[in-house]
């Protein structure tokens, strides 16, 4: 599936096969396939959502996915010896009724309802997350608890002003002692920068609506916000595909193809041909190394902005190239360990705040779905390490990473290292777009130049350089598809973190109001 020649349809059925034979190119030129209504770069949640919306309306489209094996992007499900595992852990939860309806339509009863149990590991103890103050204070002991309460009262009486950094924001709401225990180490592991250098607006969005008092009220069952509002940080149940998130996107792929669209795997777009006003083709490298030109009326890119701009032909202006090349990403890798125990610990995932290990988070795949593990006498764990592509962790041999994972899982007492019988490693580049001090201006430069193209749209996490959830990526793609269908115009940049579209908003492309905030460095006062 995905390796066959494209089979587009019209409203009257399939076109004759001879129309879809590859046109032989001159020496050194790209081969050409029949033009599509839409050409989509990227087979993750955004690209596949757009393709499904288009095929539902009878439009011919092709999705070009660089991965040679499967669709889904960071939301795919990988497999090793029958063990299926998620890349980072993907809850299916959205405030958007349209997105929820999409998920239900695609998988129906294959969507499980899973209870959330996530805890923090610190000082050889496990603490509920979101924090339950009574639980935390009891486990920390009377002396440390007294320090926490005193620190909290001090923060409330004398808050830090102005509130500029992530550290300032958390200290003002939880006190410095609790910040140092439960927030500092993990955040610095994830983002590779000190919390004092991360802007406060990330905390305000990422931990929106949560405070020590709010956490306490929620633990007592009286923490409702009114008007039906839900703090995403506090949800205790979510949906999850029985065979992992990749099951969702493999099912969407099948629907796209049955509707006459085409999903082509192993096709990396490395050239975007244009005349300065419109895009005419995406040129993708085929699995055999040959370039193929995919022509179309409309084009959607979910590729990283940095890659899109580098692929433009003719080349983008120097200032646009410089802006795009300056966009940065945080990468991570997962060490999957197979454990010869039917049960390990009850959590879905655990945040590891212990500074003595490099491990950042542990996924317990059997608790996401029992069907991810083929042998009920065993379990599988996903150990997540946050890094930058090319650094010491990223380039460490797989065998050494598996041994590191075995040692660290033993050191924190989750499972004995001796119970690990096998493992594998998956590296995920460009997992998180980084919001450093220059990213807004860089994205604004790129957006202003791309605005000249009347048939090119961007969607998705890397396509828009926004650290968002699946539902946000999907909503941007749905609106992009509706623009292609002539149902717009919609500005995909005005989809907010809850996958809601707002007509009103700033026109300044440097304003970041639509996506989910990500750590960026504190701007100069």
N, C-alpha and C positions, 0 to 999 in steps of 0.2 A: 504494500500500500504506500503510495507516494512516489514510487520509482517508475510508474508507468508514464507514457506520454500523456500530455494534457488532453482531457475530453470535455471541452466546454459545450454548453447547450444553449439553445435559444428557447424562447417560450414554446416552440413547436417540437422540441426534442433535440437529439444529438445531431451535430453537423456531420457530414460525410467524413469518414476517416482520412481520405486523401487530403483534406484541407489541413490536416494536422501533422503531415510529414515535415521533418526538419528541412529547412531550405539550406542547401549547401552553400557555405560562405566562400568568398575568395580567400586565398592563402593569408593566414594571420588575422582574419576577421571573425567576429562572433557569428554563430549560426542564428537564424531567426525562427521563432515559432509564431503561430497565428496570434493576432492582437486580441487582447482581452478587454472586457469592460473595466476591470480593475486588476492591478498587480500589487500584491502585498508582500513586503519584505519582513519576514519574521513569523514563526509559527508558535508563538506563545499565546497567553490568554487574549492579548489585544488583537493580534493578527488573525487568530482563528475566530474570535467573536465578530470582527468586521466581515470576514469571509462568509460566515454563516448568515449574517444579516443580509448580505448581498445575494447569496444564492437563494434565500427564502423569497426574494423579490425577482427571481429569474435572471439575475445578472451573472455573466460569465466572469469568473475570477480565478486567479492562481496565487497560491501562497508559496513563497520561496523560503525554505528553512535551511539554515546552514548545518544543523545537526544531521548527521547521516543516518541516525537510528530512530529517533522519536521526536514528537512534537512536545510542546508544553513549556519550553524555556526553563526558567527557574521553578516553574510550577509542574514540571514533569515528574514522573515516577521512574526511578532507575531500578534495575534488577541485577541481583548477583546470586547465582545458584538457587534461584527460586525465591529468594528473599527480596521483597519489594520495599523501597524506601523513598521517602520524601526528601526534597532538597531544602531543608530549612524549616519544615513544619508549616503547613498551610491550613489554617482554619477557614471554613466556608461560613462567613458571617457578614452580613451587610445590612445597612439601614435602607438600602434601595430596594423597593418592592420589585422593580423591573429586573434587577440582577438576581434576586432570590427566585423569581419566576423562571428566569433563564436556566439556572442550575437545576431546578425541579423538573423543568421540561426535558432537559438532556438526560438526567440520570434517574429521576423518579425514586423508586424504592432502593436504588443502589446508593443513595445518600444516607449514611448512618447519622443518628443523633448521638454525639459523644459528650460525656461529662468532662469538663475541664478540671484537671488537677495539676497545677504547676507550683513548684516550690523553689525557694532560694537555698542554695547550700552555702553555709558560712560557718567557719569555726567548728567544723565537724558536726554541725547541726542543720536540720532542715526547717525552714520557715515558710509558712504559706505565702503565696503571692497570688493576687494582691495581698498586701500585708494585713494581718489580723493583729491589731495592737496587743490584745490580751495574750495571744499565742507568742508573739515576739518578745514581749516583756518577760513572760514566764521563762522562756528558754534562755534569755540573755542574763537572767539572774537579777537580784535586787539592786546590787551596786550599779551595774551598767544600766539597768532600767531607770534608776534615779538620775543618772547622768543624762539619759535620753530625754526624760521629762523636763529636767532643768534646761537642757539645750533647746528644747522645743519652746518652752516658755520665754526664754531669752530671745529666740528668733521672732516670736510673735510681738514681744514688747519693743524690740529694737531691730526691725527688719533691715536687711541690706538695701540701700538705695544709692544710686539707681541699680535696678536689677538687670544686669547685663549678661551674665553667664549662666550656663546650665547649673553650675554649682550654686550661684546666688539663688536661682529659682527654687531648687530643691531645699536648700538650707532654710529659706524663708517659710516653707510649708511643712517641713519635717524636722528641722533642727540639724545642726552640724553633726552631731554624733550619729544619728540615724543615717544621714547622708553618707558618712564615711563607711558605715557598715554595709548598707544595702544598695547604694547607687554608684559610688565612685569607681570601684575596681571593675565592675562589669562593664560600665559605659566606656571606660578607657580601653578595655579589651576589644570591644566591638569596633570602636572608631579610631583607635590608634592615636589619640590626642588627649591631652589633659582636660578634665572637665572644666577647669577655669578658663579654657580657651574656646569652649563650645558655647555658641550663642544661646541665650535664655529662651528664644522663641521655639527652639526644638522641644525643650521640656514642656513648654506651654501647650504645644500641639500633641506631643507624644503621650503625655500624662495628663491630658486635658480633664479638668473637673475633679481631679483626685488630690486630696490632702490628708494629713494624719487624722483630722476630725472626720473627713468624708469616709476614709477607710474604716474608722471605728464604727461609724453609723451603719455603713454597709454590712459590717460583720454582725451587727446587732439586728439586721433586717429592717432598718429604718432609714437607709441611705438613698432612698429614691429621690430623683431630681425633679420630678413633676413633669407633666405634659408628655409622659411616655418616653422621655429622653433616657438613653442608655449610655453609660460610660463604657466604651469598648474595652478598656483595661479591666473592667470588673465582670465581664460576661462569664457565666459558669457553664454554658453549654453551646455547642456549635455543630454544624453539619460537616461530614467528611466522607468522601467517596470510599466505598468498601475496599477498593484496590488502590487507593492513593489518589492524589490530585491528578496524576497523569491519566487516570481513567476518564475524567471529565473531558480532557482535551483530546484524547484519542477518540472519544465518542463524538466530539464536535468535528474532528477531522473526517470521520466516517460520514457525518451528515453533510458536510460540505461536498464531499466527493459523490455521495448519492444524489445530491442536488445538481450535479453537473459541474461543480468546481473542481479544482485540482490542487493537491498539496504535494509539493515537490521537496523531498528531503535531500540533504547533501548539496544544496544550492546556496552558495554564499554570494550575496550581491556585492560586487566590488567596483561597479561603475554605474553611475546614474547619468544618463544622457539627456541633455536639455538644450534649449535654444535661448535661455535667459528669461523666458516667460512661461514655458510649459515643459514638463518632463515628457520625453518621448519613449524611453525604455529604461528598464533595469537590466543590467548585464550581470549574469550570475555565472560563477565557475561551477561546471558540472562535476560529478564524482570522478570522471575520467580526466579532469583537468581542462576540458574544452570550455570556452566561454559561449554562452547562449544569450541572445538578446530577447527579452520579454517585452513586447510592446503593449500599450494599453491606452485607454482614455483617461483613467484615473490611477493614482499611485498613492499607496499608504506605506509609510516607513515606521517600523517599530524598532529599527536598529539603533544602537547608541548614536547620539547626535554626532559624537566625534568621528564615528565611522562613516555616517551619511555624508558629512561635509567633505571628508577626505576623498569620497568616491565621486564627487560631482565632476562632470565632464561636459563642457569646459570647466576648469578649476574655479572654485569660489575665490573672491578677492582675498588678498593677503590678510586683512584684518579679521575676516570671517574664519579663515583657516586657523589663524592664531587663537581666536576665541574658542573655537571648537576643540582644538588640540589641548587647550588648557583645562578642559573639564576632566575631573578625576573620579575614580571609582574605588570602592572598598570591596575586596574579594574575600571569599572564604572557601574552606574545604570541609568536607565531612568524612570522618573516619568511621566506617560501619564495622561494628564488632558483632560477631555471632557468638552467643553465650549458651553453654549447654545447661541452661536452667529454664524450666517452664515459666517461672515468674521471677522478676527481679525487684522492681519497686513499683508502687501504684501510680506514679505520676505519668502524665502525658509528656511533659518535658520539665527539665530542671535547669535553672540558671545557676551557674557556678561562679560565685563571687569570691572564692578563695584566691588570694593573690599568689599562693604557692604553686598553682598549676596554670598552664597556658590555656587549658580547656575553657570555653566560654559557655556552652550550653549542651545539654544531652537530651536527645529525643528517644523516647521509648516506643518504638514503632508498633509493638504488639498492642499497646494501649490506645493508639490511634485507630487501629483496626486489626482484629485477630487474623484476618485473612492476608495481612502483609507478611506473615511468617508461615512458611509451608509446613514446618515440623512443630507441632504443639509442645514437644518436649524441650524446645529451644526458645530463645528470645533474640532479638536484634536491637542494637542501640546505635544511634547516630551521634557521634561526638563532633561538635562544631568548633572549628578554629578560625578565627578572623585574622586576615592577613592582607598584604598587598601582593599582587601578581609579581612574581620574580623575587620575592624576599626569601629569607632562610626557611620559613615554614612552607611556603608554596613550592619550593624546589626540593624539599626533603624527599628522598626515595619513599615509595609507598610502604615498603617493609619497615622502614624506620618510623614512619607516621603511625602505623598499626602498633608497633611496639611502644611508642610514646603514649598512644591512647590506652593501651593495656595497663601501663604503669600508672597513668593518672587516674583511671577509673578505679584502680585498686587503692591508690593513695587517698582518695576522698571517701572510700568505703562504700561505694555503690554496689559493686560486685567484685569478688576476688579476681585478680588478674589470671589466676590459674584456670578459671572457668571460660576464658576466651579461647575458642577453638578455630576461629577463622576470621577473616576481615577483608575489606577492600577500601579504596579511597576514591572520592569523587571531588574534583576541583570545579568551582563555579566562579569564573571571572565576571567582573562587572556586576556583582550581586547588588550593590547599593550605590546609587549616585551620591557623590559627596558634595555637600553644600559648604564650600569654603568661602572665604571672604569675597572672592571674585566671581563666584558662579552666576549670580544674578545678572551681572553686566555681560558676562560671556554668553549666556543663553539669550539675552536681549539682542545682542549683536547678530546672533545666528537667526533668531526669529524675524528680525527686521529684513534680513536679506531673503529669507525663504518666503516671506509674504508676497514676493513678486510672482511666485509660481501659482498658476490658477488651478492646477490639478494635482498638487502634492500636499498631503496632510501627514501630521505626526500623531502618534498615539502610543500609550503604554509607558511603562516605567523608564526604560532607557531611551525610548523614542522621544520622550519629553524631558528627560533628565529630572524625573520626579520620583522620589522614594515613596511609592504608593502601594496599596494593597491590590489584590486581584480585582475587586469590584470597581475601583477607580480606573484601572487599566481597561476593564471591559466597557465601562460607560464612555470613556473617551473614544473607544473604537466604535461603539454603537453610533455615536453622534457623527463620527467621521464617515461611517458607511451611509448614514442618512443624508449627509452632505453630497455624497457621490450619487445617491438616488434622487437628488433634487428636492429633498424634503427639508433642507435647511433654509438659511445658513445657521450653523451652530459653531460657536467658538469652543473647541475642545479644551482650551486652557481655563475655562470657567467651570469645569467640573471640580467640585471640592472633595475633601478627604473622605466624605461620607457618600461619594458617588452621586451627588446631587448636582443638577445643573442650575446655574444662576444666570439669568439674563443680564442683571446689573453687575457691574464690576469695573475695576480700573482698566483703561485701555493701554496703559503703560506696560509693555512686555517685560520690563524689569521687575514689575510687581509680582511677587510669588504668593498668590492668594488661593490657588486652586488645589494644590497637591498636599501631600502629607509631609510635614517638615522633617528635615534631616539635620544632624549636627553640622553647623558651620562655625568657623572661628568667630570670636567676639570682634565686632567691628570697632574701629577706633572711636573713642568718646568724642 
